[in-house]
Amino acid sequence: MLYGYCVGVASSRRLEKRTYEDVAFRIIAAGQHPDHTALAEFRRRHLKELSGLFVQVLALCQKQGW
């Protein structure tokens, strides 16, 4: 999900689709294809934590000069 956000893929349906079509998503998902409903529910339940984590990832990238 975080990788999807970084590359502009936020929709749970598009995330699921990418696990079938995109090698990077396939590797990150360990060859699994989570259902878009499960992805949406996970995001809904953990939205606060995900947004905080995403900010931390961006700060780390900035610190590394990326």
Backbone atoms as SQL, in Angstrom:
CREATE TABLE atoms (id INTEGER PRIMARY KEY, chain TEXT, resi INTEGER, resn TEXT, atom TEXT, x REAL, y REAL, z REAL);
INSERT INTO atoms VALUES
  (1, 'A', 1, 'MET', 'N', 0.825, -1.179, 0.000),
  (2, 'A', 1, 'MET', 'CA', 0.000, 0.000, 0.000),
  (3, 'A', 1, 'MET', 'C', 0.877, 1.254, 0.000),
  (4, 'A', 2, 'LEU', 'N', 1.913, 1.251, 0.846),
  (5, 'A', 2, 'LEU', 'CA', 2.802, 2.419, 0.889),
  (6, 'A', 2, 'LEU', 'C', 3.528, 2.602, -0.433),
  (7, 'A', 3, 'TYR', 'N', 3.984, 1.513, -1.026),
  (8, 'A', 3, 'TYR', 'CA', 4.639, 1.614, -2.327),
  (9, 'A', 3, 'TYR', 'C', 3.652, 2.156, -3.357),
  (10, 'A', 4, 'GLY', 'N', 2.434, 1.680, -3.315),
  (11, 'A', 4, 'GLY', 'CA', 1.404, 2.180, -4.228),
  (12, 'A', 4, 'GLY', 'C', 1.223, 3.681, -4.097),
  (13, 'A', 5, 'TYR', 'N', 1.165, 4.165, -2.859),
  (14, 'A', 5, 'TYR', 'CA', 1.040, 5.606, -2.650),
  (15, 'A', 5, 'TYR', 'C', 2.224, 6.348, -3.267),
  (16, 'A', 6, 'CYS', 'N', 3.419, 5.791, -3.091),
  (17, 'A', 6, 'CYS', 'CA', 4.631, 6.445, -3.601),
  (18, 'A', 6, 'CYS', 'C', 4.648, 6.548, -5.120),
  (19, 'A', 7, 'VAL', 'N', 4.026, 5.588, -5.793),
  (20, 'A', 7, 'VAL', 'CA', 4.022, 5.604, -7.265),
  (21, 'A', 7, 'VAL', 'C', 2.678, 6.053, -7.834),
  (22, 'A', 8, 'GLY', 'N', 1.829, 6.621, -6.974),
  (23, 'A', 8, 'GLY', 'CA', 0.584, 7.203, -7.446),
  (24, 'A', 8, 'GLY', 'C', -0.578, 6.231, -7.612),
  (25, 'A', 9, 'VAL', 'N', -0.506, 5.080, -6.944),
  (26, 'A', 9, 'VAL', 'CA', -1.597, 4.109, -7.014),
  (27, 'A', 9, 'VAL', 'C', -2.217, 4.022, -5.625),
  (28, 'A', 10, 'ALA', 'N', -3.391, 4.639, -5.456),
  (29, 'A', 10, 'ALA', 'CA', -4.024, 4.663, -4.142),
  (30, 'A', 10, 'ALA', 'C', -5.296, 3.824, -4.088),
  (31, 'A', 11, 'SER', 'N', -5.936, 3.626, -5.203),
  (32, 'A', 11, 'SER', 'CA', -7.185, 2.880, -5.262),
  (33, 'A', 11, 'SER', 'C', -6.953, 1.409, -4.908),
  (34, 'A', 12, 'SER', 'N', -7.802, 0.858, -4.062),
  (35, 'A', 12, 'SER', 'CA', -7.651, -0.548, -3.683),
  (36, 'A', 12, 'SER', 'C', -7.844, -1.467, -4.891),
  (37, 'A', 13, 'ARG', 'N', -8.722, -1.107, -5.799),
  (38, 'A', 13, 'ARG', 'CA', -8.907, -1.909, -7.014),
  (39, 'A', 13, 'ARG', 'C', -7.658, -1.857, -7.900),
  (40, 'A', 14, 'ARG', 'N', -7.062, -0.685, -8.008),
  (41, 'A', 14, 'ARG', 'CA', -5.837, -0.567, -8.816),
  (42, 'A', 14, 'ARG', 'C', -4.661, -1.266, -8.154),
  (43, 'A', 15, 'LEU', 'N', -4.608, -1.233, -6.813),
  (44, 'A', 15, 'LEU', 'CA', -3.552, -1.962, -6.100),
  (45, 'A', 15, 'LEU', 'C', -3.667, -3.453, -6.380),
  (46, 'A', 16, 'GLU', 'N', -4.877, -3.982, -6.276),
  (47, 'A', 16, 'GLU', 'CA', -5.083, -5.403, -6.559),
  (48, 'A', 16, 'GLU', 'C', -4.678, -5.731, -7.997),
  (49, 'A', 17, 'LYS', 'N', -5.106, -4.909, -8.929),
  (50, 'A', 17, 'LYS', 'CA', -4.795, -5.137, -10.346),
  (51, 'A', 17, 'LYS', 'C', -3.289, -5.135, -10.578),
  (52, 'A', 18, 'ARG', 'N', -2.583, -4.231, -9.928),
  (53, 'A', 18, 'ARG', 'CA', -1.139, -4.132, -10.110),
  (54, 'A', 18, 'ARG', 'C', -0.404, -5.376, -9.628),
  (55, 'A', 19, 'THR', 'N', -0.972, -6.099, -8.643),
  (56, 'A', 19, 'THR', 'CA', -0.308, -7.321, -8.180),
  (57, 'A', 19, 'THR', 'C', -0.332, -8.409, -9.249),
  (58, 'A', 20, 'TYR', 'N', -1.170, -8.251, -10.245),
  (59, 'A', 20, 'TYR', 'CA', -1.210, -9.181, -11.374),
  (60, 'A', 20, 'TYR', 'C', -0.343, -8.701, -12.537),
  (61, 'A', 21, 'GLU', 'N', -0.209, -7.384, -12.691),
  (62, 'A', 21, 'GLU', 'CA', 0.393, -6.816, -13.898),
  (63, 'A', 21, 'GLU', 'C', 1.797, -6.239, -13.722),
  (64, 'A', 22, 'ASP', 'N', 2.167, -5.856, -12.524),
  (65, 'A', 22, 'ASP', 'CA', 3.405, -5.111, -12.297),
  (66, 'A', 22, 'ASP', 'C', 4.368, -5.945, -11.450),
  (67, 'A', 23, 'VAL', 'N', 5.558, -6.157, -11.955),
  (68, 'A', 23, 'VAL', 'CA', 6.537, -7.011, -11.277),
  (69, 'A', 23, 'VAL', 'C', 6.865, -6.483, -9.879),
  (70, 'A', 24, 'ALA', 'N', 7.054, -5.180, -9.735),
  (71, 'A', 24, 'ALA', 'CA', 7.395, -4.618, -8.422),
  (72, 'A', 24, 'ALA', 'C', 6.291, -4.906, -7.404),
  (73, 'A', 25, 'PHE', 'N', 5.048, -4.701, -7.784),
  (74, 'A', 25, 'PHE', 'CA', 3.933, -4.988, -6.886),
  (75, 'A', 25, 'PHE', 'C', 3.865, -6.484, -6.580),
  (76, 'A', 26, 'ARG', 'N', 4.143, -7.301, -7.580),
  (77, 'A', 26, 'ARG', 'CA', 4.096, -8.752, -7.403),
  (78, 'A', 26, 'ARG', 'C', 5.152, -9.197, -6.376),
  (79, 'A', 27, 'ILE', 'N', 6.342, -8.620, -6.464),
  (80, 'A', 27, 'ILE', 'CA', 7.414, -8.968, -5.527),
  (81, 'A', 27, 'ILE', 'C', 7.066, -8.505, -4.117),
  (82, 'A', 28, 'ILE', 'N', 6.614, -7.271, -3.997),
  (83, 'A', 28, 'ILE', 'CA', 6.260, -6.731, -2.681),
  (84, 'A', 28, 'ILE', 'C', 5.134, -7.546, -2.047),
  (85, 'A', 29, 'ALA', 'N', 4.185, -7.998, -2.861),
  (86, 'A', 29, 'ALA', 'CA', 3.049, -8.786, -2.358),
  (87, 'A', 29, 'ALA', 'C', 3.393, -10.267, -2.228),
  (88, 'A', 30, 'ALA', 'N', 4.653, -10.620, -2.478),
  (89, 'A', 30, 'ALA', 'CA', 5.125, -12.006, -2.369),
  (90, 'A', 30, 'ALA', 'C', 4.290, -12.961, -3.216),
  (91, 'A', 31, 'GLY', 'N', 3.918, -12.505, -4.406),
  (92, 'A', 31, 'GLY', 'CA', 3.166, -13.344, -5.329),
  (93, 'A', 31, 'GLY', 'C', 1.702, -13.521, -4.974),
  (94, 'A', 32, 'GLN', 'N', 1.248, -12.847, -3.932),
  (95, 'A', 32, 'GLN', 'CA', -0.154, -12.938, -3.543),
  (96, 'A', 32, 'GLN', 'C', -0.941, -11.810, -4.198),
  (97, 'A', 33, 'HIS', 'N', -2.248, -11.965, -4.242),
  (98, 'A', 33, 'HIS', 'CA', -3.121, -10.972, -4.862),
  (99, 'A', 33, 'HIS', 'C', -4.267, -10.647, -3.899),
  (100, 'A', 34, 'PRO', 'N', -3.992, -9.769, -2.920),
  (101, 'A', 34, 'PRO', 'CA', -5.045, -9.446, -1.951),
  (102, 'A', 34, 'PRO', 'C', -6.245, -8.812, -2.649),
  (103, 'A', 35, 'ASP', 'N', -7.411, -9.212, -2.222),
  (104, 'A', 35, 'ASP', 'CA', -8.656, -8.697, -2.777),
  (105, 'A', 35, 'ASP', 'C', -8.802, -7.209, -2.455),
  (106, 'A', 36, 'HIS', 'N', -9.366, -6.457, -3.402),
  (107, 'A', 36, 'HIS', 'CA', -9.507, -5.007, -3.189),
  (108, 'A', 36, 'HIS', 'C', -10.370, -4.692, -1.968),
  (109, 'A', 37, 'THR', 'N', -11.336, -5.547, -1.649),
  (110, 'A', 37, 'THR', 'CA', -12.172, -5.326, -0.470),
  (111, 'A', 37, 'THR', 'C', -11.339, -5.457, 0.796),
  (112, 'A', 38, 'ALA', 'N', -10.462, -6.447, 0.846),
  (113, 'A', 38, 'ALA', 'CA', -9.586, -6.628, 2.009),
  (114, 'A', 38, 'ALA', 'C', -8.626, -5.447, 2.140),
  (115, 'A', 39, 'LEU', 'N', -8.102, -4.965, 1.025),
  (116, 'A', 39, 'LEU', 'CA', -7.202, -3.810, 1.055),
  (117, 'A', 39, 'LEU', 'C', -7.931, -2.569, 1.573),
  (118, 'A', 40, 'ALA', 'N', -9.141, -2.351, 1.082),
  (119, 'A', 40, 'ALA', 'CA', -9.924, -1.181, 1.507),
  (120, 'A', 40, 'ALA', 'C', -10.260, -1.260, 2.994),
  (121, 'A', 41, 'GLU', 'N', -10.612, -2.447, 3.465),
  (122, 'A', 41, 'GLU', 'CA', -10.943, -2.623, 4.885),
  (123, 'A', 41, 'GLU', 'C', -9.702, -2.413, 5.751),
  (124, 'A', 42, 'PHE', 'N', -8.560, -2.936, 5.326),
  (125, 'A', 42, 'PHE', 'CA', -7.306, -2.740, 6.055),
  (126, 'A', 42, 'PHE', 'C', -6.988, -1.243, 6.153),
  (127, 'A', 43, 'ARG', 'N', -7.125, -0.541, 5.029),
  (128, 'A', 43, 'ARG', 'CA', -6.853, 0.902, 5.015),
  (129, 'A', 43, 'ARG', 'C', -7.807, 1.633, 5.953),
  (130, 'A', 44, 'ARG', 'N', -9.087, 1.266, 5.912),
  (131, 'A', 44, 'ARG', 'CA', -10.082, 1.928, 6.755),
  (132, 'A', 44, 'ARG', 'C', -9.753, 1.733, 8.237),
  (133, 'A', 45, 'ARG', 'N', -9.379, 0.508, 8.603),
  (134, 'A', 45, 'ARG', 'CA', -9.103, 0.220, 10.014),
  (135, 'A', 45, 'ARG', 'C', -7.796, 0.834, 10.503),
  (136, 'A', 46, 'HIS', 'N', -6.837, 1.049, 9.613),
  (137, 'A', 46, 'HIS', 'CA', -5.506, 1.501, 10.027),
  (138, 'A', 46, 'HIS', 'C', -5.107, 2.844, 9.395),
  (139, 'A', 47, 'LEU', 'N', -6.077, 3.641, 9.013),
  (140, 'A', 47, 'LEU', 'CA', -5.790, 4.889, 8.294),
  (141, 'A', 47, 'LEU', 'C', -4.869, 5.817, 9.085),
  (142, 'A', 48, 'LYS', 'N', -5.133, 5.978, 10.361),
  (143, 'A', 48, 'LYS', 'CA', -4.314, 6.880, 11.178),
  (144, 'A', 48, 'LYS', 'C', -2.861, 6.414, 11.204),
  (145, 'A', 49, 'GLU', 'N', -2.657, 5.124, 11.443),
  (146, 'A', 49, 'GLU', 'CA', -1.301, 4.581, 11.508),
  (147, 'A', 49, 'GLU', 'C', -0.612, 4.646, 10.146),
  (148, 'A', 50, 'LEU', 'N', -1.351, 4.362, 9.082),
  (149, 'A', 50, 'LEU', 'CA', -0.762, 4.400, 7.739),
  (150, 'A', 50, 'LEU', 'C', -0.313, 5.804, 7.363),
  (151, 'A', 51, 'SER', 'N', -1.125, 6.790, 7.686),
  (152, 'A', 51, 'SER', 'CA', -0.734, 8.156, 7.328),
  (153, 'A', 51, 'SER', 'C', 0.516, 8.575, 8.094),
  (154, 'A', 52, 'GLY', 'N', 0.609, 8.206, 9.360),
  (155, 'A', 52, 'GLY', 'CA', 1.811, 8.504, 10.140),
  (156, 'A', 52, 'GLY', 'C', 3.035, 7.786, 9.599),
  (157, 'A', 53, 'LEU', 'N', 2.857, 6.536, 9.207),
  (158, 'A', 53, 'LEU', 'CA', 3.953, 5.750, 8.650),
  (159, 'A', 53, 'LEU', 'C', 4.423, 6.339, 7.326),
  (160, 'A', 54, 'PHE', 'N', 3.483, 6.763, 6.490),
  (161, 'A', 54, 'PHE', 'CA', 3.840, 7.350, 5.207),
  (162, 'A', 54, 'PHE', 'C', 4.667, 8.619, 5.404),
  (163, 'A', 55, 'VAL', 'N', 4.302, 9.433, 6.364),
  (164, 'A', 55, 'VAL', 'CA', 5.071, 10.650, 6.668),
  (165, 'A', 55, 'VAL', 'C', 6.481, 10.274, 7.118),
  (166, 'A', 56, 'GLN', 'N', 6.604, 9.220, 7.926),
  (167, 'A', 56, 'GLN', 'CA', 7.923, 8.770, 8.371),
  (168, 'A', 56, 'GLN', 'C', 8.774, 8.288, 7.199),
  (169, 'A', 57, 'VAL', 'N', 8.163, 7.573, 6.272),
  (170, 'A', 57, 'VAL', 'CA', 8.884, 7.089, 5.089),
  (171, 'A', 57, 'VAL', 'C', 9.383, 8.278, 4.269),
  (172, 'A', 58, 'LEU', 'N', 8.534, 9.263, 4.064),
  (173, 'A', 58, 'LEU', 'CA', 8.944, 10.448, 3.298),
  (174, 'A', 58, 'LEU', 'C', 10.080, 11.197, 3.990),
  (175, 'A', 59, 'ALA', 'N', 10.004, 11.311, 5.314),
  (176, 'A', 59, 'ALA', 'CA', 11.066, 11.995, 6.068),
  (177, 'A', 59, 'ALA', 'C', 12.383, 11.234, 5.943),
  (178, 'A', 60, 'LEU', 'N', 12.317, 9.912, 6.001),
  (179, 'A', 60, 'LEU', 'CA', 13.522, 9.097, 5.852),
  (180, 'A', 60, 'LEU', 'C', 14.131, 9.256, 4.461),
  (181, 'A', 61, 'CYS', 'N', 13.281, 9.256, 3.450),
  (182, 'A', 61, 'CYS', 'CA', 13.755, 9.460, 2.077),
  (183, 'A', 61, 'CYS', 'C', 14.418, 10.822, 1.928),
  (184, 'A', 62, 'GLN', 'N', 13.798, 11.840, 2.500),
  (185, 'A', 62, 'GLN', 'CA', 14.376, 13.177, 2.417),
  (186, 'A', 62, 'GLN', 'C', 15.725, 13.220, 3.119),
  (187, 'A', 63, 'LYS', 'N', 15.816, 12.582, 4.270),
  (188, 'A', 63, 'LYS', 'CA', 17.068, 12.552, 5.032),
  (189, 'A', 63, 'LYS', 'C', 18.185, 11.877, 4.222),
  (190, 'A', 64, 'GLN', 'N', 17.834, 10.867, 3.444),
  (191, 'A', 64, 'GLN', 'CA', 18.801, 10.145, 2.615),
  (192, 'A', 64, 'GLN', 'C', 19.121, 10.876, 1.305),
  (193, 'A', 65, 'GLY', 'N', 18.415, 11.975, 1.061),
  (194, 'A', 65, 'GLY', 'CA', 18.655, 12.733, -0.166),
  (195, 'A', 65, 'GLY', 'C', 17.949, 12.173, -1.388),
  (196, 'A', 66, 'TRP', 'N', 16.919, 11.360, -1.151),
  (197, 'A', 66, 'TRP', 'CA', 16.177, 10.770, -2.254),
  (198, 'A', 66, 'TRP', 'C', 15.063, 11.693, -2.616);
